[in-house]
Amino acid sequence: MKGEIIMGYGYDDNVMPNGRLLNRDGLDKAFPDNPVRVDHVSMHGAVLNTLARSPKSP
């Protein structure tokens, strides 16, 4: 639903197809209306889109 936070887990940059990494711009393009957070498999990092970095996010 528009505006709801999307959270994912298991991102592993070592196994991304064609060496393509997740980044804020890609998440913004794919999910322009939702805050998105994808946690790295190591739990030592995450990729967030612009809406997830906004102080207005839940």
mmJSON file of the N, C-alpha and C atoms, coordinates in Angstrom:
{"data_MODEL":{"atom_site":{
"group_PDB":["ATOM","ATOM","ATOM","ATOM","ATOM","ATOM","ATOM","ATOM","ATOM","ATOM","ATOM","ATOM","ATOM","ATOM","ATOM","ATOM","ATOM","ATOM","ATOM","ATOM","ATOM","ATOM","ATOM","ATOM","ATOM","ATOM","ATOM","ATOM","ATOM","ATOM","ATOM","ATOM","ATOM","ATOM","ATOM","ATOM","ATOM","ATOM","ATOM","ATOM","ATOM","ATOM","ATOM","ATOM","ATOM","ATOM","ATOM","ATOM","ATOM","ATOM","ATOM","ATOM","ATOM","ATOM","ATOM","ATOM","ATOM","ATOM","ATOM","ATOM","ATOM","ATOM","ATOM","ATOM","ATOM","ATOM","ATOM","ATOM","ATOM","ATOM","ATOM","ATOM","ATOM","ATOM","ATOM","ATOM","ATOM","ATOM","ATOM","ATOM","ATOM","ATOM","ATOM","ATOM","ATOM","ATOM","ATOM","ATOM","ATOM","ATOM","ATOM","ATOM","ATOM","ATOM","ATOM","ATOM","ATOM","ATOM","ATOM","ATOM","ATOM","ATOM","ATOM","ATOM","ATOM","ATOM","ATOM","ATOM","ATOM","ATOM","ATOM","ATOM","ATOM","ATOM","ATOM","ATOM","ATOM","ATOM","ATOM","ATOM","ATOM","ATOM","ATOM","ATOM","ATOM","ATOM","ATOM","ATOM","ATOM","ATOM","ATOM","ATOM","ATOM","ATOM","ATOM","ATOM","ATOM","ATOM","ATOM","ATOM","ATOM","ATOM","ATOM","ATOM","ATOM","ATOM","ATOM","ATOM","ATOM","ATOM","ATOM","ATOM","ATOM","ATOM","ATOM","ATOM","ATOM","ATOM","ATOM","ATOM","ATOM","ATOM","ATOM","ATOM","ATOM","ATOM","ATOM","ATOM","ATOM","ATOM","ATOM","ATOM","ATOM","ATOM"],
"id":[1,2,3,4,5,6,7,8,9,10,11,12,13,14,15,16,17,18,19,20,21,22,23,24,25,26,27,28,29,30,31,32,33,34,35,36,37,38,39,40,41,42,43,44,45,46,47,48,49,50,51,52,53,54,55,56,57,58,59,60,61,62,63,64,65,66,67,68,69,70,71,72,73,74,75,76,77,78,79,80,81,82,83,84,85,86,87,88,89,90,91,92,93,94,95,96,97,98,99,100,101,102,103,104,105,106,107,108,109,110,111,112,113,114,115,116,117,118,119,120,121,122,123,124,125,126,127,128,129,130,131,132,133,134,135,136,137,138,139,140,141,142,143,144,145,146,147,148,149,150,151,152,153,154,155,156,157,158,159,160,161,162,163,164,165,166,167,168,169,170,171,172,173,174],
"type_symbol":["N","C","C","N","C","C","N","C","C","N","C","C","N","C","C","N","C","C","N","C","C","N","C","C","N","C","C","N","C","C","N","C","C","N","C","C","N","C","C","N","C","C","N","C","C","N","C","C","N","C","C","N","C","C","N","C","C","N","C","C","N","C","C","N","C","C","N","C","C","N","C","C","N","C","C","N","C","C","N","C","C","N","C","C","N","C","C","N","C","C","N","C","C","N","C","C","N","C","C","N","C","C","N","C","C","N","C","C","N","C","C","N","C","C","N","C","C","N","C","C","N","C","C","N","C","C","N","C","C","N","C","C","N","C","C","N","C","C","N","C","C","N","C","C","N","C","C","N","C","C","N","C","C","N","C","C","N","C","C","N","C","C","N","C","C","N","C","C","N","C","C","N","C","C"],
"label_atom_id":["N","CA","C","N","CA","C","N","CA","C","N","CA","C","N","CA","C","N","CA","C","N","CA","C","N","CA","C","N","CA","C","N","CA","C","N","CA","C","N","CA","C","N","CA","C","N","CA","C","N","CA","C","N","CA","C","N","CA","C","N","CA","C","N","CA","C","N","CA","C","N","CA","C","N","CA","C","N","CA","C","N","CA","C","N","CA","C","N","CA","C","N","CA","C","N","CA","C","N","CA","C","N","CA","C","N","CA","C","N","CA","C","N","CA","C","N","CA","C","N","CA","C","N","CA","C","N","CA","C","N","CA","C","N","CA","C","N","CA","C","N","CA","C","N","CA","C","N","CA","C","N","CA","C","N","CA","C","N","CA","C","N","CA","C","N","CA","C","N","CA","C","N","CA","C","N","CA","C","N","CA","C","N","CA","C","N","CA","C","N","CA","C","N","CA","C","N","CA","C","N","CA","C"],
"label_alt_id":[null,null,null,null,null,null,null,null,null,null,null,null,null,null,null,null,null,null,null,null,null,null,null,null,null,null,null,null,null,null,null,null,null,null,null,null,null,null,null,null,null,null,null,null,null,null,null,null,null,null,null,null,null,null,null,null,null,null,null,null,null,null,null,null,null,null,null,null,null,null,null,null,null,null,null,null,null,null,null,null,null,null,null,null,null,null,null,null,null,null,null,null,null,null,null,null,null,null,null,null,null,null,null,null,null,null,null,null,null,null,null,null,null,null,null,null,null,null,null,null,null,null,null,null,null,null,null,null,null,null,null,null,null,null,null,null,null,null,null,null,null,null,null,null,null,null,null,null,null,null,null,null,null,null,null,null,null,null,null,null,null,null,null,null,null,null,null,null,null,null,null,null,null,null],
"label_comp_id":["MET","MET","MET","LYS","LYS","LYS","GLY","GLY","GLY","GLU","GLU","GLU","ILE","ILE","ILE","ILE","ILE","ILE","MET","MET","MET","GLY","GLY","GLY","TYR","TYR","TYR","GLY","GLY","GLY","TYR","TYR","TYR","ASP","ASP","ASP","ASP","ASP","ASP","ASN","ASN","ASN","VAL","VAL","VAL","MET","MET","MET","PRO","PRO","PRO","ASN","ASN","ASN","GLY","GLY","GLY","ARG","ARG","ARG","LEU","LEU","LEU","LEU","LEU","LEU","ASN","ASN","ASN","ARG","ARG","ARG","ASP","ASP","ASP","GLY","GLY","GLY","LEU","LEU","LEU","ASP","ASP","ASP","LYS","LYS","LYS","ALA","ALA","ALA","PHE","PHE","PHE","PRO","PRO","PRO","ASP","ASP","ASP","ASN","ASN","ASN","PRO","PRO","PRO","VAL","VAL","VAL","ARG","ARG","ARG","VAL","VAL","VAL","ASP","ASP","ASP","HIS","HIS","HIS","VAL","VAL","VAL","SER","SER","SER","MET","MET","MET","HIS","HIS","HIS","GLY","GLY","GLY","ALA","ALA","ALA","VAL","VAL","VAL","LEU","LEU","LEU","ASN","ASN","ASN","THR","THR","THR","LEU","LEU","LEU","ALA","ALA","ALA","ARG","ARG","ARG","SER","SER","SER","PRO","PRO","PRO","LYS","LYS","LYS","SER","SER","SER","PRO","PRO","PRO"],
"label_asym_id":["A","A","A","A","A","A","A","A","A","A","A","A","A","A","A","A","A","A","A","A","A","A","A","A","A","A","A","A","A","A","A","A","A","A","A","A","A","A","A","A","A","A","A","A","A","A","A","A","A","A","A","A","A","A","A","A","A","A","A","A","A","A","A","A","A","A","A","A","A","A","A","A","A","A","A","A","A","A","A","A","A","A","A","A","A","A","A","A","A","A","A","A","A","A","A","A","A","A","A","A","A","A","A","A","A","A","A","A","A","A","A","A","A","A","A","A","A","A","A","A","A","A","A","A","A","A","A","A","A","A","A","A","A","A","A","A","A","A","A","A","A","A","A","A","A","A","A","A","A","A","A","A","A","A","A","A","A","A","A","A","A","A","A","A","A","A","A","A","A","A","A","A","A","A"],
"label_entity_id":["1","1","1","1","1","1","1","1","1","1","1","1","1","1","1","1","1","1","1","1","1","1","1","1","1","1","1","1","1","1","1","1","1","1","1","1","1","1","1","1","1","1","1","1","1","1","1","1","1","1","1","1","1","1","1","1","1","1","1","1","1","1","1","1","1","1","1","1","1","1","1","1","1","1","1","1","1","1","1","1","1","1","1","1","1","1","1","1","1","1","1","1","1","1","1","1","1","1","1","1","1","1","1","1","1","1","1","1","1","1","1","1","1","1","1","1","1","1","1","1","1","1","1","1","1","1","1","1","1","1","1","1","1","1","1","1","1","1","1","1","1","1","1","1","1","1","1","1","1","1","1","1","1","1","1","1","1","1","1","1","1","1","1","1","1","1","1","1","1","1","1","1","1","1"],
"label_seq_id":[1,1,1,2,2,2,3,3,3,4,4,4,5,5,5,6,6,6,7,7,7,8,8,8,9,9,9,10,10,10,11,11,11,12,12,12,13,13,13,14,14,14,15,15,15,16,16,16,17,17,17,18,18,18,19,19,19,20,20,20,21,21,21,22,22,22,23,23,23,24,24,24,25,25,25,26,26,26,27,27,27,28,28,28,29,29,29,30,30,30,31,31,31,32,32,32,33,33,33,34,34,34,35,35,35,36,36,36,37,37,37,38,38,38,39,39,39,40,40,40,41,41,41,42,42,42,43,43,43,44,44,44,45,45,45,46,46,46,47,47,47,48,48,48,49,49,49,50,50,50,51,51,51,52,52,52,53,53,53,54,54,54,55,55,55,56,56,56,57,57,57,58,58,58],
"pdbx_PDB_ins_code":[null,null,null,null,null,null,null,null,null,null,null,null,null,null,null,null,null,null,null,null,null,null,null,null,null,null,null,null,null,null,null,null,null,null,null,null,null,null,null,null,null,null,null,null,null,null,null,null,null,null,null,null,null,null,null,null,null,null,null,null,null,null,null,null,null,null,null,null,null,null,null,null,null,null,null,null,null,null,null,null,null,null,null,null,null,null,null,null,null,null,null,null,null,null,null,null,null,null,null,null,null,null,null,null,null,null,null,null,null,null,null,null,null,null,null,null,null,null,null,null,null,null,null,null,null,null,null,null,null,null,null,null,null,null,null,null,null,null,null,null,null,null,null,null,null,null,null,null,null,null,null,null,null,null,null,null,null,null,null,null,null,null,null,null,null,null,null,null,null,null,null,null,null,null],
"Cartn_x":[0.846,0.0,0.897,0.471,1.231,1.511,2.765,3.154,3.603,3.293,3.7,5.168,5.841,7.251,7.425,8.427,8.786,10.14,10.226,11.477,11.875,13.148,13.654,14.937,15.283,16.492,17.144,18.454,19.18,19.97,20.05,20.821,22.286,22.86,24.27,24.937,25.714,26.352,27.313,27.741,28.668,28.012,26.701,26.019,25.02,25.148,24.235,24.53,23.491,23.684,24.415,25.369,26.135,26.851,27.063,27.749,26.955,25.669,24.814,24.412,24.72,24.455,23.196,22.54,21.412,21.933,21.15,21.502,20.229,20.368,19.225,18.495,19.233,18.6,17.757,18.277,17.525,16.26,16.358,15.176,14.158,14.64,13.734,12.949,13.628,12.987,11.972,12.323,11.443,10.269,10.476,9.455,9.327,8.795,8.756,7.806,6.848,5.83,5.934,7.003,7.148,8.551,8.663,9.982,10.438,11.704,12.234,13.546,13.673,14.915,15.212,16.428,16.856,18.122,18.043,19.178,20.121,21.404,22.434,22.398,22.751,22.742,23.617,24.653,25.554,24.964,23.884,23.261,24.19,25.182,26.098,25.873,24.799,24.509,23.119,22.685,21.376,21.395,20.482,20.286,18.896,18.802,17.528,17.277,16.008,15.697,15.497,15.268,15.15,14.015,12.867,11.746,12.053,12.821,13.184,14.172,14.9,15.859,15.226,13.995,13.297,12.838,12.894,12.412,10.915,10.185,8.744,8.422,9.415,9.17,8.778,7.931,7.514,8.657],
"Cartn_y":[-1.173,0.0,1.244,2.248,3.486,4.081,4.433,5.06,4.114,2.837,1.88,1.509,1.325,0.967,-0.463,-0.636,-1.952,-2.299,-3.444,-3.875,-5.229,-5.356,-6.617,-6.998,-8.265,-8.772,-9.789,-9.817,-10.85,-10.336,-9.005,-8.439,-8.827,-9.423,-9.82,-9.295,-8.26,-7.634,-8.575,-9.63,-10.577,-11.487,-11.575,-12.477,-11.763,-10.473,-9.725,-10.017,-10.211,-10.498,-9.359,-9.715,-8.747,-7.705,-7.987,-7.044,-5.784,-5.803,-4.632,-4.555,-3.445,-3.283,-2.469,-2.729,-1.899,-0.532,0.489,1.839,2.669,3.823,4.692,5.06,5.41,5.818,4.697,3.481,2.343,2.069,2.164,1.943,3.071,4.308,5.437,5.214,4.748,4.532,3.387,2.311,1.141,1.355,2.158,2.365,3.858,4.649,6.103,6.566,5.734,6.148,5.467,4.682,3.945,4.096,4.236,4.138,2.677,2.46,1.106,0.969,-0.131,-0.48,-1.947,-2.207,-3.575,-3.832,-4.737,-5.047,-6.04,-5.796,-6.698,-7.993,-9.075,-10.397,-10.431,-9.6,-9.563,-8.811,-8.074,-7.197,-6.052,-5.746,-4.636,-3.473,-3.504,-2.427,-2.572,-1.517,-1.517,-0.503,-0.68,0.281,0.854,2.181,2.869,3.797,3.955,4.947,6.295,7.321,8.682,8.81,8.195,8.295,7.655,6.588,5.924,6.76,7.637,8.498,9.803,10.022,11.25,11.227,12.37,12.429,12.135,12.173,11.922,10.435,9.573,8.136,7.636,6.583,6.037,5.423],
"Cartn_z":[0.0,0.0,0.0,-0.698,-0.813,0.569,0.807,2.055,3.149,3.021,4.056,3.891,5.012,4.968,4.464,3.62,3.1,3.699,4.359,4.971,4.415,4.118,3.608,4.325,4.275,4.918,3.998,4.027,3.3,2.123,1.969,0.877,1.046,0.018,0.036,-1.232,-1.09,-2.245,-2.969,-2.31,-2.932,-3.962,-3.963,-4.892,-5.803,-5.922,-6.786,-8.256,-9.052,-10.474,-11.18,-12.004,-12.805,-11.951,-10.671,-9.789,-9.497,-9.821,-9.613,-8.141,-7.5,-6.075,-5.829,-4.715,-4.312,-3.909,-4.217,-3.776,-3.639,-3.044,-2.785,-4.075,-5.115,-6.363,-6.97,-6.938,-7.468,-6.68,-5.356,-4.515,-4.699,-4.855,-5.107,-6.394,-7.43,-8.723,-8.645,-7.962,-7.867,-6.904,-5.867,-4.824,-4.505,-5.438,-5.234,-4.128,-3.751,-2.78,-1.425,-1.223,0.032,0.596,1.908,2.534,2.487,2.116,1.962,2.72,3.454,4.138,3.838,3.348,3.066,3.878,4.839,5.71,5.04,5.227,4.713,5.504,4.848,5.476,6.737,6.795,7.944,9.137,8.891,9.889,10.306,9.481,9.751,8.804,8.067,7.139,6.56,5.899,5.261,4.135,3.194,2.117,2.317,2.32,2.511,1.336,0.98,-0.033,0.644,-0.161,0.356,1.366,1.091,2.023,3.375,3.382,4.644,5.448,4.787,5.476,5.949,5.56,5.901,7.357,8.034,9.422,9.542,8.434,8.464,8.463,8.239,8.198,9.583,9.624,10.93,11.689],
"occupancy":[1.0,1.0,1.0,1.0,1.0,1.0,1.0,1.0,1.0,1.0,1.0,1.0,1.0,1.0,1.0,1.0,1.0,1.0,1.0,1.0,1.0,1.0,1.0,1.0,1.0,1.0,1.0,1.0,1.0,1.0,1.0,1.0,1.0,1.0,1.0,1.0,1.0,1.0,1.0,1.0,1.0,1.0,1.0,1.0,1.0,1.0,1.0,1.0,1.0,1.0,1.0,1.0,1.0,1.0,1.0,1.0,1.0,1.0,1.0,1.0,1.0,1.0,1.0,1.0,1.0,1.0,1.0,1.0,1.0,1.0,1.0,1.0,1.0,1.0,1.0,1.0,1.0,1.0,1.0,1.0,1.0,1.0,1.0,1.0,1.0,1.0,1.0,1.0,1.0,1.0,1.0,1.0,1.0,1.0,1.0,1.0,1.0,1.0,1.0,1.0,1.0,1.0,1.0,1.0,1.0,1.0,1.0,1.0,1.0,1.0,1.0,1.0,1.0,1.0,1.0,1.0,1.0,1.0,1.0,1.0,1.0,1.0,1.0,1.0,1.0,1.0,1.0,1.0,1.0,1.0,1.0,1.0,1.0,1.0,1.0,1.0,1.0,1.0,1.0,1.0,1.0,1.0,1.0,1.0,1.0,1.0,1.0,1.0,1.0,1.0,1.0,1.0,1.0,1.0,1.0,1.0,1.0,1.0,1.0,1.0,1.0,1.0,1.0,1.0,1.0,1.0,1.0,1.0,1.0,1.0,1.0,1.0,1.0,1.0],
"B_iso_or_equiv":[0.0,0.0,0.0,0.0,0.0,0.0,0.0,0.0,0.0,0.0,0.0,0.0,0.0,0.0,0.0,0.0,0.0,0.0,0.0,0.0,0.0,0.0,0.0,0.0,0.0,0.0,0.0,0.0,0.0,0.0,0.0,0.0,0.0,0.0,0.0,0.0,0.0,0.0,0.0,0.0,0.0,0.0,0.0,0.0,0.0,0.0,0.0,0.0,0.0,0.0,0.0,0.0,0.0,0.0,0.0,0.0,0.0,0.0,0.0,0.0,0.0,0.0,0.0,0.0,0.0,0.0,0.0,0.0,0.0,0.0,0.0,0.0,0.0,0.0,0.0,0.0,0.0,0.0,0.0,0.0,0.0,0.0,0.0,0.0,0.0,0.0,0.0,0.0,0.0,0.0,0.0,0.0,0.0,0.0,0.0,0.0,0.0,0.0,0.0,0.0,0.0,0.0,0.0,0.0,0.0,0.0,0.0,0.0,0.0,0.0,0.0,0.0,0.0,0.0,0.0,0.0,0.0,0.0,0.0,0.0,0.0,0.0,0.0,0.0,0.0,0.0,0.0,0.0,0.0,0.0,0.0,0.0,0.0,0.0,0.0,0.0,0.0,0.0,0.0,0.0,0.0,0.0,0.0,0.0,0.0,0.0,0.0,0.0,0.0,0.0,0.0,0.0,0.0,0.0,0.0,0.0,0.0,0.0,0.0,0.0,0.0,0.0,0.0,0.0,0.0,0.0,0.0,0.0,0.0,0.0,0.0,0.0,0.0,0.0],
"pdbx_formal_charge":[null,null,null,null,null,null,null,null,null,null,null,null,null,null,null,null,null,null,null,null,null,null,null,null,null,null,null,null,null,null,null,null,null,null,null,null,null,null,null,null,null,null,null,null,null,null,null,null,null,null,null,null,null,null,null,null,null,null,null,null,null,null,null,null,null,null,null,null,null,null,null,null,null,null,null,null,null,null,null,null,null,null,null,null,null,null,null,null,null,null,null,null,null,null,null,null,null,null,null,null,null,null,null,null,null,null,null,null,null,null,null,null,null,null,null,null,null,null,null,null,null,null,null,null,null,null,null,null,null,null,null,null,null,null,null,null,null,null,null,null,null,null,null,null,null,null,null,null,null,null,null,null,null,null,null,null,null,null,null,null,null,null,null,null,null,null,null,null,null,null,null,null,null,null],
"auth_seq_id":[1,1,1,2,2,2,3,3,3,4,4,4,5,5,5,6,6,6,7,7,7,8,8,8,9,9,9,10,10,10,11,11,11,12,12,12,13,13,13,14,14,14,15,15,15,16,16,16,17,17,17,18,18,18,19,19,19,20,20,20,21,21,21,22,22,22,23,23,23,24,24,24,25,25,25,26,26,26,27,27,27,28,28,28,29,29,29,30,30,30,31,31,31,32,32,32,33,33,33,34,34,34,35,35,35,36,36,36,37,37,37,38,38,38,39,39,39,40,40,40,41,41,41,42,42,42,43,43,43,44,44,44,45,45,45,46,46,46,47,47,47,48,48,48,49,49,49,50,50,50,51,51,51,52,52,52,53,53,53,54,54,54,55,55,55,56,56,56,57,57,57,58,58,58],
"auth_comp_id":["MET","MET","MET","LYS","LYS","LYS","GLY","GLY","GLY","GLU","GLU","GLU","ILE","ILE","ILE","ILE","ILE","ILE","MET","MET","MET","GLY","GLY","GLY","TYR","TYR","TYR","GLY","GLY","GLY","TYR","TYR","TYR","ASP","ASP","ASP","ASP","ASP","ASP","ASN","ASN","ASN","VAL","VAL","VAL","MET","MET","MET","PRO","PRO","PRO","ASN","ASN","ASN","GLY","GLY","GLY","ARG","ARG","ARG","LEU","LEU","LEU","LEU","LEU","LEU","ASN","ASN","ASN","ARG","ARG","ARG","ASP","ASP","ASP","GLY","GLY","GLY","LEU","LEU","LEU","ASP","ASP","ASP","LYS","LYS","LYS","ALA","ALA","ALA","PHE","PHE","PHE","PRO","PRO","PRO","ASP","ASP","ASP","ASN","ASN","ASN","PRO","PRO","PRO","VAL","VAL","VAL","ARG","ARG","ARG","VAL","VAL","VAL","ASP","ASP","ASP","HIS","HIS","HIS","VAL","VAL","VAL","SER","SER","SER","MET","MET","MET","HIS","HIS","HIS","GLY","GLY","GLY","ALA","ALA","ALA","VAL","VAL","VAL","LEU","LEU","LEU","ASN","ASN","ASN","THR","THR","THR","LEU","LEU","LEU","ALA","ALA","ALA","ARG","ARG","ARG","SER","SER","SER","PRO","PRO","PRO","LYS","LYS","LYS","SER","SER","SER","PRO","PRO","PRO"],
"auth_asym_id":["A","A","A","A","A","A","A","A","A","A","A","A","A","A","A","A","A","A","A","A","A","A","A","A","A","A","A","A","A","A","A","A","A","A","A","A","A","A","A","A","A","A","A","A","A","A","A","A","A","A","A","A","A","A","A","A","A","A","A","A","A","A","A","A","A","A","A","A","A","A","A","A","A","A","A","A","A","A","A","A","A","A","A","A","A","A","A","A","A","A","A","A","A","A","A","A","A","A","A","A","A","A","A","A","A","A","A","A","A","A","A","A","A","A","A","A","A","A","A","A","A","A","A","A","A","A","A","A","A","A","A","A","A","A","A","A","A","A","A","A","A","A","A","A","A","A","A","A","A","A","A","A","A","A","A","A","A","A","A","A","A","A","A","A","A","A","A","A","A","A","A","A","A","A"],
"auth_atom_id":["N","CA","C","N","CA","C","N","CA","C","N","CA","C","N","CA","C","N","CA","C","N","CA","C","N","CA","C","N","CA","C","N","CA","C","N","CA","C","N","CA","C","N","CA","C","N","CA","C","N","CA","C","N","CA","C","N","CA","C","N","CA","C","N","CA","C","N","CA","C","N","CA","C","N","CA","C","N","CA","C","N","CA","C","N","CA","C","N","CA","C","N","CA","C","N","CA","C","N","CA","C","N","CA","C","N","CA","C","N","CA","C","N","CA","C","N","CA","C","N","CA","C","N","CA","C","N","CA","C","N","CA","C","N","CA","C","N","CA","C","N","CA","C","N","CA","C","N","CA","C","N","CA","C","N","CA","C","N","CA","C","N","CA","C","N","CA","C","N","CA","C","N","CA","C","N","CA","C","N","CA","C","N","CA","C","N","CA","C","N","CA","C","N","CA","C","N","CA","C","N","CA","C"],
"pdbx_PDB_model_num":[1,1,1,1,1,1,1,1,1,1,1,1,1,1,1,1,1,1,1,1,1,1,1,1,1,1,1,1,1,1,1,1,1,1,1,1,1,1,1,1,1,1,1,1,1,1,1,1,1,1,1,1,1,1,1,1,1,1,1,1,1,1,1,1,1,1,1,1,1,1,1,1,1,1,1,1,1,1,1,1,1,1,1,1,1,1,1,1,1,1,1,1,1,1,1,1,1,1,1,1,1,1,1,1,1,1,1,1,1,1,1,1,1,1,1,1,1,1,1,1,1,1,1,1,1,1,1,1,1,1,1,1,1,1,1,1,1,1,1,1,1,1,1,1,1,1,1,1,1,1,1,1,1,1,1,1,1,1,1,1,1,1,1,1,1,1,1,1,1,1,1,1,1,1]
}}}
